Amino acid sequence: MKPLRFFIPIVMALIAVLCFAPTAWAFCGFYVSKADTKLYNKASQVVIARDGDRTVLTMANDFQGEVKDFAIVVPVPTVLQKEQVHVAEPKIIERLDAFSAPRLVEYFDSDPCAQLYEYDKPQAAPAPASRNEAGGTRGRADSLGVTVEARFNVGEYDIVILSAKESGGLETWLNRNGYKIPKGAKELLKPYVRSSMKFFVAKVNLDKFEKSGYQLLRPLQISYKSPKFMLPIRLGMINAASEQDVIVYILSPKGQAETTNYRTVKIPSNTNIPLFVKDEFGEFYKSMFQTSYNKEDRKVAFLEYAWDMSSCDPCSAEPLSQEELKQAGVFWLDGDSANGVPAPRSFRPPVYSSSVFISRLHIRYTRNKFPEDPMFQDTSNRESFQGRYILQHPFLGEVKCPAGREYKQSLPKRFEQEAQTLAKLTNWNIQDIRRKMKLTVGEITTSWWQSFFSWLGL
């Protein structure tokens, strides 16, 4: 990181210019780090592109184990045909994760004795404003009440679409046909059977997987029409020994998405925290999320990001291109329909990425606190929001003016406020925080640092 020091004056000059623009650069700041899904050992990721009653659902694959043991069962509202199922590239979900991840930014105080202009004054950052393939004929296992509605192969996956009269028969059918379904699936399958949903079932075709050259299983992408805007997560609780995380990226032409059967809460954001967190941002965010999760009684969906896809501020990754958005399932950019069949050009005029609004929802769930699948709705609210945490570097130069002396006298109170904020957000011990703040300054021995720690009794 040392070479960056030579560029700081240039970067800060650029930031000052950009921050002068009144609304387009509402956040500003120098991007430092992000809290992406790599923080979590097991975090499922799902992309939902939805417009009207059309949905394209992309499911990232976090399966760990022998590929031959892989099986996935997803309740779907209708019988899917081969043209409605695709495999996607993992890179697309990685791009969405990087673009929308909570982020750490830096600000640098200017010389308090320099002539101040309104746009230079240190301020708290504002809150942002069908047909089947051969062998796929419809068949019934009469004794179990299970019907094979469709059977086909897509990429490295063998897929069947099932309907069932009762969950016990479905569980038995899956086990008899070589799907490694965990014990206890019957009870969690029951609500879906009762509501007449179909079941998208996939396992790996080992020959095709070996020939594909891929080392990991690729995401599966399905498209369908349904008035239901929901995500079936309860089956993921079958073998859950602890809390489960799912990150949901919702892409909409309208605005922010929210859950309707649980509260949607914005993650704590726009707070100043001590400088040492720069080297511990991942641990900070995990602790802060867990603290917020407990505070909300562990039954909410957290909004971590909401923004128009055409821009970002500060950017933790470049916005997705139109081609990447299409790969992520966005079907309204040039009039494509959700089932993969091109619509007439007159159906909808071409639009651009500014018509794609991304909401990142982080749901941590358990069987007792999240008894229902989350239901969603998209809204017309296009207010920008992001999980954003601020490092405010003090001015370390010599000051010889009354304003400078007043500035130095204000610093101990500011640092103590940062320490208190961090303790409240994370439940970290306040004395440990203060000690780390002292270590952070290291070789800096200016009088105001000494007075600050003397004031704290350290």
C-alpha positions, 0 to 999 in steps of 0.5 A: 500500500505504500506506493499509494501514498504518492497518489493521495494528494492527486486523489484528494484533489480529484475527490474535492472536484467531484464532491463539488457536484451537488447531487450526483456525488452525494457520498464521495470518499475514497473506496478502501474495502468491501464486505462481500460473500467471501466473509461467510463460509456458507452463504447462498446467493440468488439473483431474481430479475423480475418485471410484472409477473415474469421472473428469471431466477439464478441460483449460485451453487455452493455445494461442497462434496462429491459432485455425484452426490449433488441434488437440488429440489426447488419448488416452482409455480409451474411446469418448466420446459427445457427452453426455460432452463439454462446454466449461467456463468459464476462470474455474473453472480461474483460481479453482482456481489462485488458491485453491491457489497457493503464498503469502507471509505476514507475521508481526509480532513483538510488543513483547518487553517486553510481558506475554507469553501463550502464544499471543502468543509468537513461534513458528515456524509448525507444519507443517500438520497414446451416440448420434452426430449426423447425419454421425457414423456409424462409418466406416473408413479401411481403408488406414490402419487408422483408425476414426471411432468418433464425430463431433459438435460441442460449443460451438465445437469439432468433435470426432471419436473415433478408434481406430487399429491403428497410429500411422503410419496415425493420423498420416497420417489426422490430416494428411490430414483437416486437423489440424495435427499436428507432425512426430514424432507417430508415435513418441509415439502408438505406446504409446497405440495399443498399449494400445488407447486411443481418441483424442479429437481436436478442432479449432475450428469457425470459424463457431461460434467467431465467433458465440460471442463468446468471444475465447479458446478455452474449456477442454474437459471430458470424463467417462468411467469407467476403472480407469486414473487417469492423465494423457497428457502425452507428446504435449505433448513433440512440439514441446517445445524446453525443459522443460514445466510442467503444473499438475494440480488433483486433486479427490477425496472422499478425500484427498491425491493422489499419483503412483505411477510417480514420486515425489511430493515436497512443495515446500519450505515453512514457511521464514522469508525476508528481507523484501525478497522481498516485492517479488520473490516471483515471482522467488523462487518460480521460482528456488526451484522450479527449484533443487528440481527440479534437486535431485530429478534433474528426475523428481518431481511436486511437491505445492504444495497439499493441503487440504479445499476447505471452508477455507484458512489463510491464504486467497489466494482464497475456497474454491470454492462448490458450484456452482463445484465442479460446474463444475470437474467434481465430480460427487458433491456431490448424487449426479450421475454422471460422464457427466452423467446424474443418478443417483437421489437414493438413490444417494448422500446429499447432501454438501458441499464438505468432501467435496472435497479438492484436491491441486495437483501441479506437474510439470515434465517433459522427454522423457528425464526423464519417459518415462511418463505420470504415474499417480495414486492418491488416498489417505485422507491428509487432512493439510493442506499448502501452499507457504508462505513467511514474512516475520517483521517485527522489533519496531522500538519502544523496549525497556527490559527485559532480555527486550527487550535479549536480543531485539535481540541475537538479531536478527542471528543470525536475519537471517543465518539468513534470508539463508542459507535464501534462498541455499540455496533459490534458489542466489542469491548470499549477498552479493547477498542481504545487500546487498538486506537492508541496502537494505530497512531504508532509513531505519531507523537503529536501533542493532541494524540498524547492529550487524547489518550491522557484524557482517556486514562490510557 
